[in-house]
Amino acid sequence: MYTKWLFASILIFLLDIPWLIFQGSASQKMVSSIQGSPLRFRAWAAIPVYIALGYLLLQQKSVQSAAASGVAVYAVYEFTNLAIFDKYPLSFAIQDTLWGGVLFSLAYLLFSRKAWF
């Protein structure tokens, strides 16, 4: 069980890296605009996030449920930010929410191949 959970968490993290790189400059500008200082990334704080996302991936039974869960969890984060930060762009919230669905779909497809573990 824990091996699968760890693998699912690492898989989601690895699949997320290209999106994080792609959105990096936009995120830095947005955060700087909102908080008035540059973005300061705390890598240690991402660990429980990916552990939680790995757990959520393990609960999925289909690509469709994975996509819906990814959209749901990312929408909670993104639209909470949109609700509380004046300068949070709607376009960013929508893009990242959709990415959550894509990320979970891809992770589910790869994870469901039993040959990985």
N, CA, C and O atoms as CSV, one atom per row, in Angstrom:
chain,resi,resn,atom,element,x,y,z
A,1,MET,N,N,0.820,-1.203,0.000
A,1,MET,CA,C,0.000,0.000,0.000
A,1,MET,C,C,0.863,1.265,0.000
A,1,MET,O,O,0.659,2.158,-0.823
A,2,TYR,N,N,1.829,1.341,0.928
A,2,TYR,CA,C,2.648,2.545,1.023
A,2,TYR,C,C,3.566,2.702,-0.178
A,2,TYR,O,O,3.885,3.823,-0.575
A,3,THR,N,N,3.993,1.582,-0.762
A,3,THR,CA,C,4.822,1.643,-1.959
A,3,THR,C,C,4.034,2.260,-3.105
A,3,THR,O,O,4.547,3.114,-3.828
A,4,LYS,N,N,2.785,1.826,-3.270
A,4,LYS,CA,C,1.933,2.398,-4.315
A,4,LYS,C,C,1.688,3.882,-4.065
A,4,LYS,O,O,1.705,4.687,-4.996
A,5,TRP,N,N,1.463,4.235,-2.814
A,5,TRP,CA,C,1.200,5.632,-2.455
A,5,TRP,C,C,2.422,6.492,-2.784
A,5,TRP,O,O,2.290,7.566,-3.370
A,6,LEU,N,N,3.593,6.023,-2.409
A,6,LEU,CA,C,4.825,6.754,-2.707
A,6,LEU,C,C,5.022,6.884,-4.219
A,6,LEU,O,O,5.359,7.957,-4.719
A,7,PHE,N,N,4.809,5.792,-4.933
A,7,PHE,CA,C,4.968,5.813,-6.381
A,7,PHE,C,C,3.973,6.785,-7.014
A,7,PHE,O,O,4.348,7.553,-7.900
A,8,ALA,N,N,2.721,6.765,-6.581
A,8,ALA,CA,C,1.705,7.673,-7.117
A,8,ALA,C,C,2.085,9.125,-6.858
A,8,ALA,O,O,1.915,9.978,-7.729
A,9,SER,N,N,2.598,9.407,-5.665
A,9,SER,CA,C,3.011,10.774,-5.316
A,9,SER,C,C,4.169,11.242,-6.185
A,9,SER,O,O,4.167,12.369,-6.680
A,10,ILE,N,N,5.150,10.382,-6.368
A,10,ILE,CA,C,6.309,10.729,-7.205
A,10,ILE,C,C,5.895,10.899,-8.658
A,10,ILE,O,O,6.369,11.809,-9.338
A,11,LEU,N,N,5.014,10.027,-9.137
A,11,LEU,CA,C,4.536,10.112,-10.515
A,11,LEU,C,C,3.836,11.446,-10.767
A,11,LEU,O,O,4.103,12.100,-11.775
A,12,ILE,N,N,2.960,11.851,-9.881
A,12,ILE,CA,C,2.264,13.128,-10.048
A,12,ILE,C,C,3.269,14.276,-10.034
A,12,ILE,O,O,3.167,15.196,-10.845
A,13,PHE,N,N,4.221,14.231,-9.136
A,13,PHE,CA,C,5.245,15.277,-9.079
A,13,PHE,C,C,6.017,15.358,-10.402
A,13,PHE,O,O,6.205,16.445,-10.947
A,14,LEU,N,N,6.458,14.219,-10.908
A,14,LEU,CA,C,7.235,14.212,-12.156
A,14,LEU,C,C,6.411,14.712,-13.346
A,14,LEU,O,O,6.923,15.433,-14.203
A,15,LEU,N,N,5.150,14.329,-13.393
A,15,LEU,CA,C,4.284,14.805,-14.474
A,15,LEU,C,C,3.972,16.293,-14.345
A,15,LEU,O,O,3.696,16.955,-15.345
A,16,ASP,N,N,4.012,16.813,-13.143
A,16,ASP,CA,C,3.699,18.213,-12.887
A,16,ASP,C,C,4.859,19.146,-13.240
A,16,ASP,O,O,4.637,20.328,-13.504
A,17,ILE,N,N,6.080,18.639,-13.247
A,17,ILE,CA,C,7.260,19.481,-13.468
A,17,ILE,C,C,7.179,20.300,-14.755
A,17,ILE,O,O,7.422,21.506,-14.705
A,18,PRO,N,N,6.847,19.703,-15.912
A,18,PRO,CA,C,6.790,20.544,-17.124
A,18,PRO,C,C,5.779,21.695,-17.013
A,18,PRO,O,O,6.038,22.798,-17.495
A,19,TRP,N,N,4.638,21.438,-16.381
A,19,TRP,CA,C,3.647,22.500,-16.213
A,19,TRP,C,C,4.180,23.594,-15.293
A,19,TRP,O,O,3.984,24.780,-15.557
A,20,LEU,N,N,4.843,23.204,-14.230
A,20,LEU,CA,C,5.406,24.189,-13.303
A,20,LEU,C,C,6.460,25.053,-13.997
A,20,LEU,O,O,6.533,26.261,-13.772
A,21,ILE,N,N,7.264,24.426,-14.831
A,21,ILE,CA,C,8.273,25.179,-15.585
A,21,ILE,C,C,7.597,26.106,-16.587
A,21,ILE,O,O,7.962,27.275,-16.705
A,22,PHE,N,N,6.608,25.577,-17.309
A,22,PHE,CA,C,5.886,26.352,-18.315
A,22,PHE,C,C,5.203,27.579,-17.700
A,22,PHE,O,O,5.210,28.656,-18.297
A,23,GLN,N,N,4.622,27.423,-16.525
A,23,GLN,CA,C,3.885,28.500,-15.861
A,23,GLN,C,C,4.762,29.324,-14.916
A,23,GLN,O,O,4.290,30.292,-14.319
A,24,GLY,N,N,6.029,28.947,-14.779
A,24,GLY,CA,C,6.897,29.574,-13.791
A,24,GLY,C,C,6.987,31.081,-13.866
A,24,GLY,O,O,6.822,31.760,-12.853
A,25,SER,N,N,7.244,31.614,-15.038
A,25,SER,CA,C,7.418,33.062,-15.155
A,25,SER,C,C,6.104,33.802,-14.907
A,25,SER,O,O,6.096,34.855,-14.270
A,26,ALA,N,N,4.994,33.257,-15.407
A,26,ALA,CA,C,3.690,33.883,-15.158
A,26,ALA,C,C,3.359,33.854,-13.665
A,26,ALA,O,O,2.841,34.827,-13.116
A,27,SER,N,N,3.663,32.734,-13.020
A,27,SER,CA,C,3.405,32.611,-11.579
A,27,SER,C,C,4.235,33.607,-10.783
A,27,SER,O,O,3.738,34.241,-9.852
A,28,GLN,N,N,5.494,33.736,-11.154
A,28,GLN,CA,C,6.368,34.675,-10.440
A,28,GLN,C,C,5.860,36.103,-10.565
A,28,GLN,O,O,5.835,36.836,-9.577
A,29,LYS,N,N,5.453,36.511,-11.769
A,29,LYS,CA,C,4.928,37.867,-11.969
A,29,LYS,C,C,3.635,38.075,-11.186
A,29,LYS,O,O,3.437,39.119,-10.565
A,30,MET,N,N,2.767,37.084,-11.221
A,30,MET,CA,C,1.485,37.192,-10.537
A,30,MET,C,C,1.693,37.310,-9.024
A,30,MET,O,O,1.096,38.173,-8.380
A,31,VAL,N,N,2.526,36.455,-8.466
A,31,VAL,CA,C,2.769,36.482,-7.016
A,31,VAL,C,C,3.398,37.808,-6.605
A,31,VAL,O,O,3.014,38.400,-5.596
A,32,SER,N,N,4.354,38.263,-7.383
A,32,SER,CA,C,4.994,39.543,-7.089
A,32,SER,C,C,3.975,40.680,-7.111
A,32,SER,O,O,4.023,41.577,-6.270
A,33,SER,N,N,3.060,40.640,-8.067
A,33,SER,CA,C,2.014,41.656,-8.165
A,33,SER,C,C,1.069,41.597,-6.962
A,33,SER,O,O,0.640,42.634,-6.456
A,34,ILE,N,N,0.752,40.404,-6.513
A,34,ILE,CA,C,-0.198,40.235,-5.403
A,34,ILE,C,C,0.430,40.598,-4.066
A,34,ILE,O,O,-0.163,41.336,-3.279
A,35,GLN,N,N,1.640,40.078,-3.802
A,35,GLN,CA,C,2.213,40.267,-2.468
A,35,GLN,C,C,3.247,41.380,-2.384
A,35,GLN,O,O,3.715,41.721,-1.297
A,36,GLY,N,N,3.607,41.950,-3.545
A,36,GLY,CA,C,4.549,43.066,-3.530
A,36,GLY,C,C,5.988,42.654,-3.287
A,36,GLY,O,O,6.833,43.505,-3.009
A,37,SER,N,N,6.277,41.385,-3.384
A,37,SER,CA,C,7.647,40.884,-3.257
A,37,SER,C,C,7.773,39.627,-4.115
A,37,SER,O,O,6.769,39.001,-4.454
A,38,PRO,N,N,8.989,39.264,-4.462
A,38,PRO,CA,C,9.165,38.095,-5.341
A,38,PRO,C,C,8.680,36.791,-4.695
A,38,PRO,O,O,8.648,36.646,-3.472
A,39,LEU,N,N,8.312,35.864,-5.555
A,39,LEU,CA,C,7.923,34.534,-5.123
A,39,LEU,C,C,9.104,33.851,-4.454
A,39,LEU,O,O,10.224,33.886,-4.962
A,40,ARG,N,N,8.848,33.239,-3.328
A,40,ARG,CA,C,9.882,32.474,-2.625
A,40,ARG,C,C,9.333,31.067,-2.424
A,40,ARG,O,O,8.437,30.845,-1.610
A,41,PHE,N,N,9.879,30.137,-3.168
A,41,PHE,CA,C,9.382,28.765,-3.143
A,41,PHE,C,C,9.974,27.998,-1.971
A,41,PHE,O,O,11.186,28.012,-1.759
A,42,ARG,N,N,9.124,27.335,-1.218
A,42,ARG,CA,C,9.546,26.486,-0.102
A,42,ARG,C,C,9.296,25.040,-0.503
A,42,ARG,O,O,8.176,24.543,-0.385
A,43,ALA,N,N,10.335,24.368,-0.975
A,43,ALA,CA,C,10.201,23.012,-1.500
A,43,ALA,C,C,9.634,22.051,-0.461
A,43,ALA,O,O,8.857,21.165,-0.816
A,44,TRP,N,N,9.991,22.196,0.789
A,44,TRP,CA,C,9.516,21.274,1.823
A,44,TRP,C,C,7.991,21.288,1.922
A,44,TRP,O,O,7.383,20.271,2.258
A,45,ALA,N,N,7.371,22.430,1.632
A,45,ALA,CA,C,5.918,22.533,1.748
A,45,ALA,C,C,5.189,21.804,0.616
A,45,ALA,O,O,3.997,21.520,0.729
A,46,ALA,N,N,5.894,21.505,-0.461
A,46,ALA,CA,C,5.279,20.764,-1.565
A,46,ALA,C,C,5.160,19.274,-1.246
A,46,ALA,O,O,4.347,18.579,-1.855
A,47,ILE,N,N,5.942,18.785,-0.319
A,47,ILE,CA,C,5.933,17.348,-0.001
A,47,ILE,C,C,4.555,16.868,0.448
A,47,ILE,O,O,4.052,15.896,-0.117
A,48,PRO,N,N,3.917,17.506,1.443
A,48,PRO,CA,C,2.586,17.021,1.826
A,48,PRO,C,C,1.545,17.191,0.717
A,48,PRO,O,O,0.583,16.427,0.648
A,49,VAL,N,N,1.733,18.182,-0.143
A,49,VAL,CA,C,0.809,18.367,-1.271
A,49,VAL,C,C,0.856,17.149,-2.182
A,49,VAL,O,O,-0.185,16.579,-2.511
A,50,TYR,N,N,2.058,16.744,-2.592
A,50,TYR,CA,C,2.171,15.605,-3.505
A,50,TYR,C,C,1.810,14.285,-2.822
A,50,TYR,O,O,1.319,13.367,-3.480
A,51,ILE,N,N,2.043,14.181,-1.528
A,51,ILE,CA,C,1.610,12.984,-0.798
A,51,ILE,C,C,0.076,12.908,-0.810
A,51,ILE,O,O,-0.494,11.838,-1.023
A,52,ALA,N,N,-0.579,14.039,-0.582
A,52,ALA,CA,C,-2.046,14.067,-0.608
A,52,ALA,C,C,-2.574,13.777,-2.016
A,52,ALA,O,O,-3.549,13.043,-2.174
A,53,LEU,N,N,-1.939,14.344,-3.026
A,53,LEU,CA,C,-2.374,14.091,-4.403
A,53,LEU,C,C,-2.165,12.622,-4.774
A,53,LEU,O,O,-2.986,12.038,-5.480
A,54,GLY,N,N,-1.075,12.026,-4.302
A,54,GLY,CA,C,-0.841,10.605,-4.542
A,54,GLY,C,C,-1.931,9.753,-3.912
A,54,GLY,O,O,-2.406,8.794,-4.521
A,55,TYR,N,N,-2.324,10.098,-2.700
A,55,TYR,CA,C,-3.417,9.378,-2.039
A,55,TYR,C,C,-4.701,9.500,-2.848
A,55,TYR,O,O,-5.406,8.514,-3.063
A,56,LEU,N,N,-4.996,10.705,-3.289
A,56,LEU,CA,C,-6.209,10.926,-4.064
A,56,LEU,C,C,-6.186,10.123,-5.365
A,56,LEU,O,O,-7.215,9.595,-5.785
A,57,LEU,N,N,-5.033,10.031,-5.996
A,57,LEU,CA,C,-4.922,9.237,-7.222
A,57,LEU,C,C,-5.246,7.772,-6.954
A,57,LEU,O,O,-5.885,7.118,-7.779
A,58,LEU,N,N,-4.814,7.255,-5.818
A,58,LEU,CA,C,-5.077,5.850,-5.473
A,58,LEU,C,C,-6.575,5.558,-5.313
A,58,LEU,O,O,-6.988,4.402,-5.403
A,59,GLN,N,N,-7.379,6.578,-5.080
A,59,GLN,CA,C,-8.817,6.383,-4.879
A,59,GLN,C,C,-9.592,6.291,-6.185
A,59,GLN,O,O,-10.780,5.968,-6.179
A,60,GLN,N,N,-8.933,6.572,-7.303
A,60,GLN,CA,C,-9.631,6.647,-8.585
A,60,GLN,C,C,-9.871,5.267,-9.186
A,60,GLN,O,O,-9.070,4.349,-9.012
A,61,LYS,N,N,-10.997,5.138,-9.901
A,61,LYS,CA,C,-11.382,3.867,-10.523
A,61,LYS,C,C,-11.452,3.957,-12.041
A,61,LYS,O,O,-11.640,2.940,-12.708
A,62,SER,N,N,-11.303,5.166,-12.603
A,62,SER,CA,C,-11.363,5.341,-14.050
A,62,SER,C,C,-10.661,6.641,-14.432
A,62,SER,O,O,-10.390,7.492,-13.585
A,63,VAL,N,N,-10.378,6.771,-15.712
A,63,VAL,CA,C,-9.782,8.013,-16.209
A,63,VAL,C,C,-10.735,9.178,-15.963
A,63,VAL,O,O,-10.305,10.276,-15.610
A,64,GLN,N,N,-12.019,8.936,-16.148
A,64,GLN,CA,C,-13.006,9.997,-15.959
A,64,GLN,C,C,-13.052,10.468,-14.507
A,64,GLN,O,O,-13.119,11.668,-14.242
A,65,SER,N,N,-13.015,9.526,-13.571
A,65,SER,CA,C,-13.032,9.938,-12.161
A,65,SER,C,C,-11.728,10.634,-11.783
A,65,SER,O,O,-11.724,11.564,-10.976
A,66,ALA,N,N,-10.627,10.182,-12.368
A,66,ALA,CA,C,-9.343,10.848,-12.119
A,66,ALA,C,C,-9.379,12.282,-12.636
A,66,ALA,O,O,-8.956,13.206,-11.941
A,67,ALA,N,N,-9.882,12.469,-13.850
A,67,ALA,CA,C,-9.977,13.815,-14.421
A,67,ALA,C,C,-10.874,14.704,-13.558
A,67,ALA,O,O,-10.530,15.853,-13.280
A,68,ALA,N,N,-12.015,14.174,-13.138
A,68,ALA,CA,C,-12.946,14.957,-12.318
A,68,ALA,C,C,-12.317,15.320,-10.974
A,68,ALA,O,O,-12.479,16.444,-10.499
A,69,SER,N,N,-11.608,14.388,-10.367
A,69,SER,CA,C,-10.954,14.664,-9.080
A,69,SER,C,C,-9.854,15.695,-9.240
A,69,SER,O,O,-9.712,16.590,-8.406
A,70,GLY,N,N,-9.071,15.577,-10.309
A,70,GLY,CA,C,-8.018,16.557,-10.570
A,70,GLY,C,C,-8.584,17.954,-10.761
A,70,GLY,O,O,-8.069,18.924,-10.206
A,71,VAL,N,N,-9.641,18.048,-11.546
A,71,VAL,CA,C,-10.298,19.343,-11.744
A,71,VAL,C,C,-10.832,19.863,-10.414
A,71,VAL,O,O,-10.668,21.041,-10.097
A,72,ALA,N,N,-11.458,19.009,-9.651
A,72,ALA,CA,C,-12.063,19.440,-8.383
A,72,ALA,C,C,-11.017,19.968,-7.401
A,72,ALA,O,O,-11.192,21.045,-6.830
A,73,VAL,N,N,-9.936,19.221,-7.204
A,73,VAL,CA,C,-8.943,19.641,-6.213
A,73,VAL,C,C,-8.225,20.914,-6.665
A,73,VAL,O,O,-7.942,21.785,-5.844
A,74,TYR,N,N,-7.932,21.029,-7.947
A,74,TYR,CA,C,-7.281,22.241,-8.446
A,74,TYR,C,C,-8.250,23.415,-8.427
A,74,TYR,O,O,-7.837,24.543,-8.153
A,75,ALA,N,N,-9.534,23.177,-8.712
A,75,ALA,CA,C,-10.524,24.257,-8.675
A,75,ALA,C,C,-10.676,24.820,-7.265
A,75,ALA,O,O,-10.810,26.031,-7.092
A,76,VAL,N,N,-10.655,23.955,-6.262
A,76,VAL,CA,C,-10.749,24.435,-4.880
A,76,VAL,C,C,-9.611,25.412,-4.588
A,76,VAL,O,O,-9.836,26.491,-4.039
A,77,TYR,N,N,-8.405,25.032,-4.953
A,77,TYR,CA,C,-7.246,25.900,-4.713
A,77,TYR,C,C,-7.330,27.181,-5.532
A,77,TYR,O,O,-7.223,28.282,-4.992
A,78,GLU,N,N,-7.523,27.029,-6.837
A,78,GLU,CA,C,-7.481,28.179,-7.735
A,78,GLU,C,C,-8.595,29.186,-7.472
A,78,GLU,O,O,-8.354,30.393,-7.441
A,79,PHE,N,N,-9.806,28.692,-7.283
A,79,PHE,CA,C,-10.912,29.623,-7.113
A,79,PHE,C,C,-10.989,30.183,-5.695
A,79,PHE,O,O,-11.628,31.214,-5.478
A,80,THR,N,N,-10.356,29.531,-4.731
A,80,THR,CA,C,-10.169,30.153,-3.419
A,80,THR,C,C,-9.219,31.338,-3.574
A,80,THR,O,O,-9.475,32.419,-3.043
A,81,ASN,N,N,-8.118,31.132,-4.305
A,81,ASN,CA,C,-7.192,32.242,-4.563
A,81,ASN,C,C,-7.896,33.384,-5.281
A,81,ASN,O,O,-7.712,34.550,-4.933
A,82,LEU,N,N,-8.703,33.047,-6.282
A,82,LEU,CA,C,-9.431,34.067,-7.035
A,82,LEU,C,C,-10.395,34.831,-6.120
A,82,LEU,O,O,-10.605,36.032,-6.288
A,83,ALA,N,N,-10.969,34.124,-5.161
A,83,ALA,CA,C,-11.922,34.762,-4.251
A,83,ALA,C,C,-11.249,35.729,-3.281
A,83,ALA,O,O,-11.867,36.706,-2.859
A,84,ILE,N,N,-9.995,35.472,-2.924
A,84,ILE,CA,C,-9.378,36.291,-1.871
A,84,ILE,C,C,-8.306,37.264,-2.349
A,84,ILE,O,O,-7.957,38.190,-1.616
A,85,PHE,N,N,-7.775,37.082,-3.554
A,85,PHE,CA,C,-6.726,37.976,-4.057
A,85,PHE,C,C,-7.250,38.826,-5.199
A,85,PHE,O,O,-7.714,38.296,-6.209
A,86,ASP,N,N,-7.179,40.145,-5.044
A,86,ASP,CA,C,-7.687,41.054,-6.064
A,86,ASP,C,C,-7.023,40.861,-7.420
A,86,ASP,O,O,-7.691,40.947,-8.450
A,87,LYS,N,N,-5.752,40.609,-7.437
A,87,LYS,CA,C,-5.009,40.564,-8.701
A,87,LYS,C,C,-4.800,39.147,-9.231
A,87,LYS,O,O,-3.917,38.924,-10.059
A,88,TYR,N,N,-5.588,38.201,-8.771
A,88,TYR,CA,C,-5.469,36.820,-9.249
A,88,TYR,C,C,-6.247,36.690,-10.548
A,88,TYR,O,O,-7.459,36.907,-10.560
A,89,PRO,N,N,-5.575,36.340,-11.648
A,89,PRO,CA,C,-6.262,36.313,-12.946
A,89,PRO,C,C,-7.195,35.105,-13.112
A,89,PRO,O,O,-6.822,33.970,-12.816
A,90,LEU,N,N,-8.397,35.374,-13.584
A,90,LEU,CA,C,-9.347,34.314,-13.879
A,90,LEU,C,C,-8.763,33.334,-14.888
A,90,LEU,O,O,-8.951,32.125,-14.756
A,91,SER,N,N,-8.062,33.840,-15.885
A,91,SER,CA,C,-7.487,32.961,-16.914
A,91,SER,C,C,-6.502,31.966,-16.304
A,91,SER,O,O,-6.453,30.808,-16.717
A,92,PHE,N,N,-5.723,32.410,-15.329
A,92,PHE,CA,C,-4.767,31.519,-14.669
A,92,PHE,C,C,-5.516,30.448,-13.880
A,92,PHE,O,O,-5.142,29.276,-13.911
A,93,ALA,N,N,-6.567,30.850,-13.179
A,93,ALA,CA,C,-7.356,29.895,-12.385
A,93,ALA,C,C,-7.965,28.822,-13.291
A,93,ALA,O,O,-7.956,27.640,-12.948
A,94,ILE,N,N,-8.483,29.228,-14.427
A,94,ILE,CA,C,-9.094,28.269,-15.351
A,94,ILE,C,C,-8.043,27.335,-15.938
A,94,ILE,O,O,-8.240,26.120,-15.972
A,95,GLN,N,N,-6.932,27.893,-16.397
A,95,GLN,CA,C,-5.872,27.063,-16.990
A,95,GLN,C,C,-5.349,26.040,-16.000
A,95,GLN,O,O,-5.199,24.865,-16.338
A,96,ASP,N,N,-5.073,26.472,-14.794
A,96,ASP,CA,C,-4.506,25.554,-13.807
A,96,ASP,C,C,-5.530,24.506,-13.368
A,96,ASP,O,O,-5.170,23.361,-13.095
A,97,THR,N,N,-6.794,24.895,-13.300
A,97,THR,CA,C,-7.851,23.935,-12.963
A,97,THR,C,C,-7.934,22.846,-14.025
A,97,THR,O,O,-8.023,21.661,-13.705
A,98,LEU,N,N,-7.904,23.254,-15.287
A,98,LEU,CA,C,-7.926,22.268,-16.375
A,98,LEU,C,C,-6.681,21.390,-16.344
A,98,LEU,O,O,-6.754,20.193,-16.622
A,99,TRP,N,N,-5.542,21.982,-16.009
A,99,TRP,CA,C,-4.318,21.192,-15.878
A,99,TRP,C,C,-4.498,20.101,-14.815
A,99,TRP,O,O,-4.011,18.985,-14.993
A,100,GLY,N,N,-5.175,20.404,-13.740
A,100,GLY,CA,C,-5.424,19.393,-12.707
A,100,GLY,C,C,-6.109,18.171,-13.286
A,100,GLY,O,O,-5.758,17.045,-12.933
A,101,GLY,N,N,-7.068,18.368,-14.159
A,101,GLY,CA,C,-7.749,17.249,-14.807
A,101,GLY,C,C,-6.835,16.470,-15.729
A,101,GLY,O,O,-6.853,15.239,-15.740
A,102,VAL,N,N,-6.034,17.192,-16.504
A,102,VAL,CA,C,-5.078,16.537,-17.408
A,102,VAL,C,C,-4.035,15.762,-16.602
A,102,VAL,O,O,-3.731,14.610,-16.913
A,103,LEU,N,N,-3.498,16.395,-15.579
A,103,LEU,CA,C,-2.475,15.767,-14.736
A,103,LEU,C,C,-2.988,14.466,-14.129
A,103,LEU,O,O,-2.309,13.441,-14.196
A,104,PHE,N,N,-4.162,14.497,-13.547
A,104,PHE,CA,C,-4.699,13.293,-12.914
A,104,PHE,C,C,-5.045,12.220,-13.934
A,104,PHE,O,O,-4.871,11.031,-13.667
A,105,SER,N,N,-5.533,12.626,-15.097
A,105,SER,CA,C,-5.823,11.652,-16.156
A,105,SER,C,C,-4.554,10.938,-16.596
A,105,SER,O,O,-4.516,9.711,-16.685
A,106,LEU,N,N,-3.516,11.722,-16.869
A,106,LEU,CA,C,-2.235,11.130,-17.280
A,106,LEU,C,C,-1.667,10.234,-16.192
A,106,LEU,O,O,-1.224,9.118,-16.462
A,107,ALA,N,N,-1.683,10.726,-14.969
A,107,ALA,CA,C,-1.146,9.943,-13.851
A,107,ALA,C,C,-1.926,8.640,-13.686
A,107,ALA,O,O,-1.332,7.586,-13.456
A,108,TYR,N,N,-3.243,8.708,-13.801
A,108,TYR,CA,C,-4.057,7.500,-13.672
A,108,TYR,C,C,-3.713,6.504,-14.776
A,108,TYR,O,O,-3.532,5.316,-14.510
A,109,LEU,N,N,-3.626,6.988,-16.008
A,109,LEU,CA,C,-3.306,6.098,-17.130
A,109,LEU,C,C,-1.961,5.405,-16.924
A,109,LEU,O,O,-1.833,4.202,-17.153
A,110,LEU,N,N,-0.973,6.164,-16.494
A,110,LEU,CA,C,0.351,5.563,-16.260
A,110,LEU,C,C,0.354,4.658,-15.038
A,110,LEU,O,O,0.941,3.577,-15.057
A,111,PHE,N,N,-0.305,5.106,-13.976
A,111,PHE,CA,C,-0.296,4.337,-12.736
A,111,PHE,C,C,-1.080,3.040,-12.876
A,111,PHE,O,O,-0.738,2.035,-12.253
A,112,SER,N,N,-2.120,3.061,-13.685
A,112,SER,CA,C,-2.969,1.868,-13.797
A,112,SER,C,C,-2.293,0.734,-14.561
A,112,SER,O,O,-2.816,-0.380,-14.593
A,113,ARG,N,N,-1.165,0.990,-15.165
A,113,ARG,CA,C,-0.392,-0.079,-15.800
A,113,ARG,C,C,0.331,-0.844,-14.697
A,113,ARG,O,O,1.337,-0.378,-14.163
A,114,LYS,N,N,-0.175,-1.984,-14.374
A,114,LYS,CA,C,0.315,-2.753,-13.215
A,114,LYS,C,C,1.775,-3.169,-13.334
A,114,LYS,O,O,2.373,-3.588,-12.342
A,115,ALA,N,N,2.355,-3.065,-14.507
A,115,ALA,CA,C,3.750,-3.478,-14.693
A,115,ALA,C,C,4.738,-2.537,-13.990
A,115,ALA,O,O,5.916,-2.870,-13.855
A,116,TRP,N,N,4.269,-1.368,-13.545
A,116,TRP,CA,C,5.160,-0.383,-12.906
A,116,TRP,C,C,5.631,-0.851,-11.538
A,116,TRP,O,O,6.703,-0.443,-11.091
A,117,PHE,N,N,4.869,-1.686,-10.869
A,117,PHE,CA,C,5.237,-2.063,-9.498
A,117,PHE,C,C,4.875,-3.511,-9.236
A,117,PHE,O,O,5.106,-4.015,-8.137
